Amino acid sequence: MNYNMDIISTLRNVLKDLIAKRTSLHNKIIKEKTLVQEHNLRLKELKEEIDAITNNIKISEEELENINRTIEQTENGYKKILEAGETLMMVVSENIEQYKHIK
């Protein structure tokens, strides 16, 4: 009978240990699943943030391209105005001599 009691006691102890390990593993699984959900949510938020930043970069690049084009066109127009002014001054200075005698 003593032998049976030792077996029963040993089995109870083993069962208690297994139940404790099962509970511990179950709690660990729940904790890790929660972490995965939190990280997935953060990952989703980061992806949305990256998409927004990428979109802002695209818009800024388009604006920069437009500004560069406007600057180039303005500089070209300014050069043409300078050339026209120089041509006008040259024509005036060449022809001014013939009009100096008129008073």
QUILINZI-V672264 format. One record per backbone hydrogen bond with DSSP energy under -0.5 kcal/mol. NH is the residue of the N-H (numbers start at 1). CO is the residue of the C=O. If there is no record, write none. Layout:
NH,CO
NH,CO
This chain:
5,1
6,2
7,3
8,4
9,5
10,6
11,7
12,8
13,9
14,10
15,11
16,12
17,13
18,14
19,15
20,16
21,17
22,18
23,19
24,20
25,21
26,22
27,23
28,24
29,25
30,26
31,27
32,28
33,29
34,30
35,31
36,32
37,33
38,34
39,35
40,36
41,37
42,38
43,39
44,40
45,41
46,42
47,43
48,44
49,45
50,46
51,47
52,48
53,49
54,50
55,51
56,52
57,53
58,54
59,55
60,56
61,57
62,58
63,59
64,60
65,61
66,62
67,63
68,64
69,65
70,66
71,67
72,68
73,69
74,70
75,71
76,72
77,73
78,74
79,75
80,76
81,77
82,78
83,79
84,80
85,81
86,82
87,83
88,84
89,85
90,86
91,87
92,88
93,89
94,90
95,91
96,92
99,95
99,96
100,96
100,97
102,99
